[in-house]
């Protein structure tokens, strides 16, 4: 599904931007991620862990990366495609004289979709704009559990799950055109996601929460972004 979406986007866009003015942008920033289901599931798994197991990390805000290609329709309107990569995770852990127990939960997401930018105001070398993104987000969730006892064998189990979300991200930003083709970009947005059910990669079975409902991913949260753009022509 991810490969098919990527191919379709690239075919459509390569034909559309031929001989057009193009803006290429690469960004990095910090995102907050809701993931309420994963956080509750992490708490639930502690009840099955050795006594005194603690949460070391609980899906905190983390860096994410973005790249976009936009067609400059005119001085006000740009439309294009966008790709994002996000990651976060959680960890339960305990260590003492008898050994060590750890549960690592890692999740990453790859998003692909369309982007629209409206330049509301321009002054000197600065542009103030509003931007909206809409697309699909494919997540992979890893669980690695390890028990290592002194003078005993180490036990390790691993599972991998996948989910798909629809995302929408409105944002406001400012662009500094410091050179004829190069610009710095800063934006603040808020991403809203649908919840995607996590399915085991091999069997397509879902993870059941204590309520019996499927465990879901939810990347909803703030997006603070900065990057560099280049206008090809």
Residue frames as qw, qx, qy, qz and C-alpha x, y, z in Angstrom:
[[0.000, 0.885, 0.466, 0.000, 0.00, 0.00, 0.00],
 [0.303, -0.795, 0.105, 0.515, 2.80, 2.41, 0.87],
 [0.390, -0.183, 0.602, 0.672, 4.69, 1.68, -2.37],
 [0.239, 0.573, 0.700, 0.353, 1.52, 2.00, -4.46],
 [0.081, -0.934, -0.292, 0.191, 0.62, 5.36, -2.92],
 [0.364, -0.634, 0.309, 0.608, 4.18, 6.63, -3.46],
 [0.375, 0.079, 0.694, 0.610, 4.21, 5.55, -7.11],
 [0.143, 0.754, 0.612, 0.191, 0.80, 7.10, -7.82],
 [0.188, -0.907, -0.112, 0.359, 1.79, 10.40, -6.21],
 [0.380, -0.489, 0.449, 0.645, 5.06, 10.58, -8.11],
 [0.348, 0.304, 0.720, 0.517, 3.51, 9.71, -11.50],
 [0.057, 0.864, 0.496, 0.067, 0.74, 12.28, -11.12],
 [0.257, -0.889, 0.004, 0.380, 3.05, 14.95, -9.82],
 [0.484, -0.275, 0.507, 0.658, 5.89, 14.41, -12.30],
 [0.295, 0.495, 0.643, 0.505, 3.47, 15.01, -15.15],
 [0.087, -0.913, -0.399, 0.011, 1.92, 18.06, -13.51],
 [0.354, -0.829, 0.100, 0.422, 5.10, 19.94, -12.58],
 [0.669, 0.159, 0.409, 0.600, 6.79, 19.50, -15.94],
 [0.294, 0.442, 0.221, 0.818, 7.98, 22.95, -17.10],
 [0.354, -0.851, -0.298, -0.246, 6.41, 24.58, -14.00],
 [0.021, 0.675, -0.473, 0.566, 8.02, 26.64, -11.21],
 [0.829, -0.249, -0.500, 0.041, 9.01, 24.19, -8.47],
 [0.225, -0.721, 0.447, -0.480, 9.88, 24.63, -4.80],
 [0.793, -0.041, -0.593, 0.136, 11.69, 21.81, -2.96],
 [0.322, -0.704, 0.321, -0.546, 11.77, 21.92, 0.84],
 [0.690, -0.046, -0.680, 0.243, 13.43, 19.79, 3.54],
 [0.374, -0.679, 0.159, -0.611, 12.44, 20.24, 7.19],
 [0.532, -0.098, -0.771, 0.338, 13.10, 18.90, 10.66],
 [0.325, -0.536, 0.101, -0.773, 11.23, 19.64, 13.85],
 [0.038, -0.056, 0.862, -0.502, 9.70, 18.49, 17.11],
 [0.535, -0.278, -0.498, -0.624, 6.35, 16.75, 17.43],
 [0.381, -0.150, 0.706, -0.578, 4.12, 15.80, 20.33],
 [0.443, -0.016, -0.796, -0.412, 2.16, 12.56, 19.91],
 [0.661, -0.354, 0.122, -0.650, -1.05, 11.61, 21.71],
 [0.532, 0.180, -0.828, 0.014, -0.83, 7.79, 21.58],
 [0.548, -0.394, 0.365, -0.641, -3.23, 7.44, 24.53],
 [0.964, -0.012, -0.106, -0.242, -3.88, 3.79, 23.68],
 [0.735, 0.344, -0.473, 0.344, -0.20, 2.89, 23.62],
 [0.020, -0.496, 0.524, -0.692, 0.43, 4.70, 26.91],
 [0.752, -0.276, 0.238, -0.550, -2.45, 2.85, 28.61],
 [0.956, 0.153, -0.248, -0.041, -1.24, -0.44, 27.14],
 [0.445, 0.478, -0.567, 0.502, 2.23, 0.22, 28.53],
 [0.379, -0.418, 0.479, -0.673, 0.72, 0.72, 32.00],
 [0.915, -0.064, 0.018, -0.398, -1.31, -2.48, 31.60],
 [0.833, 0.310, -0.436, 0.142, 1.76, -4.56, 30.69],
 [0.027, 0.560, -0.613, 0.557, 3.51, -3.51, 33.92],
 [0.747, -0.300, 0.303, -0.510, 0.99, -5.66, 35.83],
 [0.991, 0.127, -0.043, -0.025, 2.51, -8.75, 34.12],
 [0.479, 0.644, -0.459, 0.380, 6.12, -7.68, 34.65],
 [0.611, -0.122, -0.604, 0.497, 8.37, -8.50, 37.62],
 [0.349, -0.833, -0.383, 0.193, 7.58, -6.55, 40.82],
 [0.313, -0.750, 0.039, 0.581, 8.75, -2.93, 40.99],
 [0.490, 0.283, 0.494, 0.660, 9.06, -2.56, 37.21],
 [0.006, 0.710, 0.193, -0.678, 8.94, 1.14, 36.30],
 [0.558, 0.764, 0.279, 0.167, 8.23, 3.20, 33.20],
 [0.542, -0.322, 0.168, 0.758, 11.46, 4.73, 31.95],
 [0.048, 0.183, -0.345, -0.919, 9.96, 6.42, 28.88],
 [0.357, 0.504, 0.742, -0.262, 6.34, 6.93, 27.77],
 [0.425, 0.591, 0.535, 0.429, 6.09, 8.01, 24.11],
 [0.218, -0.679, -0.131, 0.688, 7.57, 11.48, 24.62],
 [0.421, 0.877, -0.026, -0.232, 7.78, 14.35, 22.08],
 [0.698, -0.233, 0.481, 0.477, 10.48, 13.59, 19.54],
 [0.035, 0.511, -0.426, -0.746, 12.11, 14.85, 16.34],
 [0.691, 0.438, 0.575, -0.006, 10.46, 14.25, 13.00],
 [0.241, -0.316, 0.507, 0.765, 11.41, 14.94, 9.39],
 [0.520, 0.675, 0.446, -0.273, 9.55, 16.24, 6.36],
 [0.249, -0.204, 0.543, 0.776, 10.16, 16.81, 2.64],
 [0.462, 0.670, 0.485, -0.319, 7.90, 18.44, 0.08],
 [0.278, 0.035, 0.536, 0.796, 7.78, 19.37, -3.59],
 [0.232, 0.687, 0.482, -0.492, 5.44, 22.23, -4.51],
 [0.367, 0.460, 0.494, 0.640, 4.25, 23.76, -7.76],
 [0.071, -0.410, -0.207, 0.885, 4.18, 27.57, -7.56],
 [0.312, 0.649, 0.676, 0.157, 0.87, 28.39, -9.22],
 [0.162, 0.823, 0.117, 0.532, 1.24, 32.14, -8.68],
 [0.148, 0.514, -0.442, 0.720, 2.45, 34.64, -6.07],
 [0.541, -0.382, 0.309, -0.682, -0.17, 33.44, -3.55],
 [0.920, -0.063, 0.181, -0.342, -0.87, 29.75, -4.14],
 [0.180, 0.488, -0.851, -0.075, 1.35, 26.65, -4.02],
 [0.913, -0.083, 0.144, -0.373, 0.24, 23.02, -4.23],
 [0.329, 0.557, -0.762, 0.001, 2.35, 19.90, -3.90],
 [0.890, -0.178, -0.417, -0.055, 3.12, 16.57, -2.29],
 [0.231, -0.724, 0.499, -0.416, 4.64, 15.93, 1.13],
 [0.824, -0.037, -0.556, 0.099, 6.40, 13.07, 2.92],
 [0.349, -0.729, 0.372, -0.457, 7.03, 12.78, 6.66],
 [0.698, 0.031, -0.683, 0.211, 8.86, 10.44, 9.04],
 [0.452, -0.656, 0.230, -0.560, 7.96, 10.31, 12.75],
 [0.667, 0.030, -0.715, 0.208, 9.15, 8.18, 15.65],
 [0.414, -0.588, 0.353, -0.598, 8.61, 7.70, 19.40],
 [0.668, 0.015, -0.742, 0.049, 8.59, 4.93, 21.98],
 [0.610, -0.639, 0.184, -0.431, 8.22, 3.68, 25.52],
 [0.538, 0.289, -0.751, 0.250, 10.22, 1.49, 27.88],
 [0.763, -0.578, 0.051, -0.285, 9.50, -0.49, 31.07],
 [0.597, 0.444, -0.579, 0.335, 12.55, -1.61, 32.99],
 [0.667, -0.698, 0.188, -0.179, 13.89, -2.99, 36.26],
 [0.650, 0.428, -0.551, 0.299, 17.42, -4.03, 37.28],
 [0.594, -0.700, 0.301, -0.256, 18.71, -5.51, 40.52],
 [0.281, -0.563, 0.777, 0.021, 21.19, -8.08, 41.82],
 [0.692, 0.099, 0.708, -0.097, 19.19, -10.97, 40.32],
 [0.460, 0.254, 0.658, 0.538, 19.12, -9.69, 36.75],
 [0.112, 0.301, -0.108, -0.941, 17.29, -7.37, 34.39],
 [0.353, 0.543, 0.760, 0.051, 13.87, -7.12, 32.75],
 [0.049, 0.392, -0.148, -0.906, 13.01, -4.68, 29.95],
 [0.448, 0.586, 0.672, 0.067, 10.15, -4.06, 27.54],
 [0.109, -0.338, 0.268, 0.896, 10.91, -1.75, 24.64],
 [0.418, 0.674, 0.607, -0.056, 8.03, -0.35, 22.59],
 [0.182, -0.378, 0.323, 0.848, 9.07, 1.57, 19.49],
 [0.487, 0.669, 0.559, -0.057, 6.86, 3.12, 16.82],
 [0.163, -0.328, 0.339, 0.866, 7.66, 4.92, 13.59],
 [0.489, 0.665, 0.509, -0.244, 5.39, 6.42, 10.97],
 [0.272, -0.083, 0.517, 0.808, 5.79, 7.27, 7.29],
 [0.339, 0.679, 0.463, -0.457, 3.30, 9.75, 5.85],
 [0.237, 0.034, 0.576, 0.781, 2.54, 10.70, 2.25],
 [0.186, 0.727, 0.631, -0.197, -0.05, 13.15, 0.99],
 [0.310, 0.665, 0.303, 0.608, -0.91, 16.48, -0.61],
 [0.362, -0.475, -0.278, 0.752, -0.03, 19.96, 0.59],
 [0.190, 0.794, 0.360, 0.452, -1.52, 23.40, -0.10],
 [0.425, -0.360, -0.226, 0.799, 0.09, 26.71, 0.88],
 [0.129, 0.871, 0.366, 0.300, -1.50, 30.16, 0.77],
 [0.447, 0.001, -0.180, 0.876, 0.79, 33.18, 1.12],
 [0.110, -0.823, -0.544, 0.118, -1.33, 35.70, 3.01],
 [0.037, -0.994, 0.042, 0.094, 1.16, 38.57, 3.18],
 [0.803, 0.177, 0.004, 0.569, 4.61, 39.50, 1.89],
 [0.091, -0.994, 0.067, -0.009, 6.96, 42.23, 3.07],
 [0.087, -0.775, 0.612, 0.133, 10.61, 42.77, 2.15],
 [0.360, 0.347, -0.852, -0.157, 12.07, 39.23, 2.04],
 [0.209, 0.006, 0.876, -0.434, 9.44, 37.59, 4.24],
 [0.497, -0.177, -0.575, -0.625, 6.25, 35.66, 3.41],
 [0.385, -0.072, 0.698, -0.599, 3.56, 34.84, 5.99],
 [0.478, 0.058, -0.701, -0.526, 1.50, 31.81, 5.00],
 [0.738, -0.123, 0.462, -0.476, -1.14, 29.27, 5.98],
 [0.305, 0.341, -0.851, -0.259, -0.58, 25.64, 5.04],
 [0.818, -0.086, 0.329, -0.464, -2.64, 22.44, 5.07],
 [0.166, 0.347, -0.904, -0.185, -1.60, 18.82, 4.59],
 [0.830, 0.009, 0.258, -0.494, -3.78, 15.76, 4.04],
 [0.500, 0.437, -0.728, -0.171, -2.70, 12.17, 3.50],
 [0.938, -0.214, -0.248, -0.114, -2.11, 8.66, 4.79],
 [0.143, -0.711, 0.628, -0.281, 0.23, 7.67, 7.63],
 [0.904, 0.028, -0.424, -0.054, 1.62, 4.13, 7.83],
 [0.362, -0.716, 0.495, -0.332, 2.93, 3.06, 11.25],
 [0.776, 0.106, -0.612, 0.109, 5.09, 0.14, 12.37],
 [0.538, -0.678, 0.283, -0.413, 5.04, -0.78, 16.07],
 [0.631, 0.268, -0.698, 0.206, 7.74, -2.99, 17.62],
 [0.687, -0.625, 0.192, -0.316, 7.62, -4.75, 20.99],
 [0.635, 0.354, -0.633, 0.265, 10.82, -6.33, 22.34],
 [0.703, -0.633, 0.130, -0.297, 10.71, -8.03, 25.76],
 [0.598, 0.419, -0.614, 0.300, 13.88, -9.30, 27.43],
 [0.738, -0.633, 0.120, -0.201, 14.48, -11.15, 30.70],
 [0.598, 0.477, -0.555, 0.326, 18.07, -11.75, 31.77],
 [0.753, -0.638, 0.049, -0.154, 18.60, -13.56, 35.08],
 [0.071, -0.728, 0.676, -0.083, 21.98, -14.03, 36.72],
 [0.204, -0.265, 0.942, 0.001, 23.37, -17.52, 36.03],
 [0.566, 0.410, 0.685, -0.207, 20.40, -18.34, 33.76],
 [0.386, 0.303, 0.609, 0.623, 19.51, -18.16, 30.08],
 [0.124, 0.301, 0.028, -0.945, 18.28, -14.91, 28.56],
 [0.321, 0.519, 0.791, 0.035, 14.69, -14.94, 27.28],
 [0.050, 0.334, -0.182, -0.923, 13.71, -12.59, 24.45],
 [0.375, 0.547, 0.745, 0.069, 10.44, -12.15, 22.52],
 [0.017, -0.300, 0.222, 0.928, 9.71, -9.74, 19.67],
 [0.369, 0.604, 0.706, 0.004, 6.56, -8.77, 17.76],
 [0.101, -0.144, 0.286, 0.942, 5.87, -6.33, 14.94],
 [0.256, 0.655, 0.680, -0.209, 2.55, -4.63, 14.15],
 [0.174, 0.097, 0.367, 0.909, 1.31, -2.20, 11.50],
 [0.158, 0.695, 0.596, -0.369, -1.49, 0.35, 11.20],
 [0.256, 0.346, 0.401, 0.809, -2.76, 3.03, 8.84],
 [0.040, -0.656, -0.452, 0.603, -4.13, 6.47, 9.74],
 [0.294, 0.732, 0.343, 0.510, -5.55, 9.43, 7.84],
 [0.418, -0.460, -0.246, 0.744, -3.96, 12.71, 8.87],
 [0.188, 0.850, 0.277, 0.407, -4.73, 16.41, 8.42],
 [0.560, -0.392, -0.194, 0.703, -2.34, 19.16, 9.51],
 [0.152, 0.930, 0.179, 0.282, -3.16, 22.89, 9.36],
 [0.657, -0.317, -0.098, 0.677, -0.23, 25.21, 10.08],
 [0.124, 0.992, 0.039, 0.009, 0.90, 28.84, 10.09],
 [0.793, -0.190, 0.135, 0.563, 4.40, 29.88, 9.14],
 [0.107, 0.943, -0.141, -0.283, 6.87, 32.43, 7.88],
 [0.855, 0.253, 0.180, 0.414, 9.45, 32.17, 5.09],
 [0.193, -0.843, 0.221, 0.450, 12.63, 34.22, 4.92],
 [0.791, 0.556, 0.137, 0.216, 13.82, 34.53, 1.30],
 [0.443, -0.774, 0.219, 0.397, 17.44, 35.33, 2.09],
 [0.248, -0.338, 0.648, 0.636, 18.74, 34.59, -1.42],
 [0.423, 0.251, -0.382, -0.782, 17.25, 34.59, -4.91],
 [0.683, 0.008, -0.640, -0.352, 16.41, 30.85, -4.80],
 [0.469, -0.082, -0.793, 0.380, 17.08, 29.82, -1.19],
 [0.414, -0.573, -0.007, -0.707, 14.80, 30.39, 1.80],
 [0.112, 0.046, -0.864, 0.488, 14.45, 29.46, 5.46],
 [0.526, -0.390, -0.458, -0.601, 11.05, 28.29, 6.66],
 [0.003, 0.041, -0.782, 0.623, 9.49, 28.19, 10.15],
 [0.529, -0.297, -0.438, -0.664, 6.01, 26.89, 10.97],
 [0.233, -0.066, 0.785, -0.571, 3.74, 25.83, 13.83],
 [0.564, -0.062, -0.541, -0.621, 0.99, 23.31, 13.14],
 [0.540, -0.148, 0.671, -0.486, -1.33, 20.81, 14.73],
 [0.332, 0.130, -0.845, -0.398, -1.83, 17.37, 13.23],
 [0.688, -0.033, 0.396, -0.607, -5.14, 15.56, 13.65],
 [0.188, 0.230, -0.922, -0.250, -5.19, 11.81, 12.99],
 [0.855, -0.167, -0.195, -0.450, -7.80, 9.11, 12.78],
 [0.551, -0.480, 0.664, -0.154, -7.01, 6.11, 14.97],
 [0.655, 0.387, -0.591, -0.267, -5.47, 3.14, 13.20],
 [0.910, -0.321, 0.188, -0.183, -5.79, -0.42, 14.58],
 [0.041, -0.641, 0.762, 0.082, -2.49, -2.24, 15.08],
 [0.964, 0.132, -0.014, -0.232, -2.38, -5.63, 13.35],
 [0.661, -0.431, 0.565, 0.240, 0.27, -8.32, 13.80],
 [0.210, 0.594, -0.539, -0.558, 2.33, -8.42, 10.61],
 [0.034, 0.162, -0.958, -0.236, 2.14, -12.19, 9.99],
 [0.035, 0.357, 0.929, -0.091, -1.36, -13.10, 11.18],
 [0.131, -0.414, -0.311, -0.846, -3.17, -9.71, 10.82],
 [0.482, -0.608, -0.621, 0.111, -4.54, -10.17, 14.35],
 [0.038, -0.786, 0.074, -0.613, -5.02, -7.05, 16.43],
 [0.291, 0.067, -0.691, 0.658, -3.72, -6.34, 19.93],
 [0.416, -0.673, -0.540, -0.286, -6.63, -6.36, 22.36],
 [0.056, -0.474, 0.398, -0.784, -6.76, -3.77, 25.13],
 [0.057, 0.076, 0.859, -0.503, -8.24, -4.73, 28.54],
 [0.497, 0.313, 0.243, -0.772, -11.56, -3.39, 27.22],
 [0.676, 0.267, 0.684, 0.065, -11.42, -5.86, 24.34],
 [0.461, 0.869, 0.064, -0.171, -11.07, -3.10, 21.74],
 [0.816, 0.348, -0.007, 0.462, -8.14, -3.08, 19.28],
 [0.467, -0.601, 0.033, 0.648, -5.03, -1.16, 20.29],
 [0.468, 0.818, 0.265, 0.204, -4.64, 1.93, 18.10],
 [0.516, -0.067, 0.031, 0.853, -2.06, 4.48, 17.04],
 [0.049, 0.931, 0.356, 0.059, -2.72, 8.23, 17.16],
 [0.588, 0.075, -0.005, 0.805, -0.04, 10.73, 16.10],
 [0.064, -0.888, -0.320, -0.324, -2.26, 13.75, 16.90],
 [0.576, -0.602, -0.147, 0.533, -0.27, 16.66, 18.35],
 [0.046, 0.938, -0.114, -0.325, 1.72, 19.85, 17.85],
 [0.816, 0.274, 0.200, 0.468, 4.28, 20.20, 15.07],
 [0.126, -0.917, 0.168, 0.338, 7.11, 22.73, 15.30],
 [0.834, 0.309, 0.313, 0.335, 9.10, 22.78, 12.07],
 [0.024, -0.857, 0.283, 0.429, 12.11, 24.54, 10.53],
 [0.809, 0.155, 0.480, 0.301, 13.75, 23.92, 7.20],
 [0.127, -0.505, 0.421, 0.743, 15.43, 25.01, 4.01],
 [0.666, 0.572, 0.466, -0.108, 13.80, 25.41, 0.59],
 [0.264, -0.330, 0.526, 0.738, 15.14, 25.85, -2.93],
 [0.589, 0.643, 0.220, -0.437, 13.28, 27.20, -5.93],
 [0.686, 0.021, 0.582, 0.437, 14.35, 25.30, -9.03],
 [0.214, 0.187, 0.454, 0.845, 12.92, 27.68, -11.61]]
